[in-house]
Amino acid sequence: MKRIVIILIAASFIFASCQKNELEEMAPQTEPETTMEDLNVSPDFDWKTSNALEITLEANKSGVVYINSEDGDTYQKAFLKGNKTYETSITIPTYAKEVNFKFNGKMYSTEVTGDKISLDLV
């Protein structure tokens, strides 16, 4: 008797698992295709993501200067000779509004307003 019950239960599982899944197939929704010609971009929009920045530094002492982003990432590291002008060019992201300098333990901060920065590190 137990065998018959076990066989019936096993057979019902086998037949139940063999049923076809009858889910309705959903039609894929189509969205209109967007092309570059469909974009409305202002004629004065600048596609650049970086800016070149010319930097001129002067110091009365020799030492290492770190040119950093607002977040502390180093753009450039250089050795300045005392009473000599140091000129360099770096590339910064267009969203950067400030450049920081660390020289001989002092921090200097300069706002980026154009494509040139001139700074005396005293």
N, C-alpha and C positions, 0 to 999 in steps of 0.2 A: 504494500500500500504506500509506504513512504517513497519507494522507488517511482511509482507512478506519479505521485505529486511532484517530485523533484524533476522528472522528465517533462511534465506538463509546464512547470515554471520555466525550465530551461528553454523549451520550445516556444513559449510565449515571448521570452526575451529575444530569441533569434528572429521570430517573425515580426516583432515590433521594431527591431532595429533595421530591418530590411525595407521599411516603407520609404517611398520616395518623398523627399522634402518638397512640399508644395507651397513654398513661399512665392508670392507674386513677384515677378521680376519687375523692378522699377526701371522706367525709361530714364536714361541719363539726361540730366538737365543740361542744356547747352546754353552757354553764356556767349554774348557777342565777343568776338575776338578783338582785342585792342592792339593797335599797331603804333609805331612811333609817330606816324603822321596824325594820329588821333589825339596826341598830347597837346595841351595848350600851355606853351612855355613863353614867358615874357621875353621880348627881344633883348632886354638888358640883363637877363640872367647870366651869371658867370658860372660856368661848369667846372672851374678849377677847384681842386680840393686841397691845394697847398700853395703857400706863398714863399717867395725867396726874400730873405731878410739880410740886409747888409749891416754888419755890426762893427763899430769902431770903439776900441777900449784903450784907456790910458791908465797907468798906475805909477805911483812914485816908488814902489817896492816891487821886487820880483816875487812871483808866486804862481800857483796853479789856480786857474779860473774854471769854474763849471758853469756852463750855460744850460739852464734847465727850463722845463715846461712848468706850468702852474701845478701839475700833478707830481712834480719831482723827477720826471724822466729827463735824462741827460741828452741834450742835443749835441753838445760838443764839450771837450775838455782840452785846455791848452795851457802852456806855460808862458806867462807874461814876463818880459824883462822890464826892470824898473826904468822909468823915464823914456820908454819907447812906446810907440803907437802900434797896437795890434789890430789888424783888420781881417775880417772873415765874412763868409757868407754861409747862411744856414737855410734850410727849408723847414718851415713850420706848417702845421695844419691851418686852414683858413679860419677855423673856429677859435684859435688861440688868440687871446686878447692881452696876454701878459707873458713876459719872459723874465726869468729870475737868474741872477748871477750870484755865485758863491766864490768869494775871493778872500784868502787869509782869514777864514773863520767868520767873515761878515756876509750878510745877505743883502742883496740889492734887488729891487723889483722895478721893472719898467713896463709901462703900458705900450702895446703895439698900436701905433696910430697910422703908420705908413709903411714904407719898405726899408727904412733906415733907423738904426739906433746908435746913438753916440753917448758914451758913459765914462765918467772919470771915477775910477775905483781908488778912493783915498782911504 
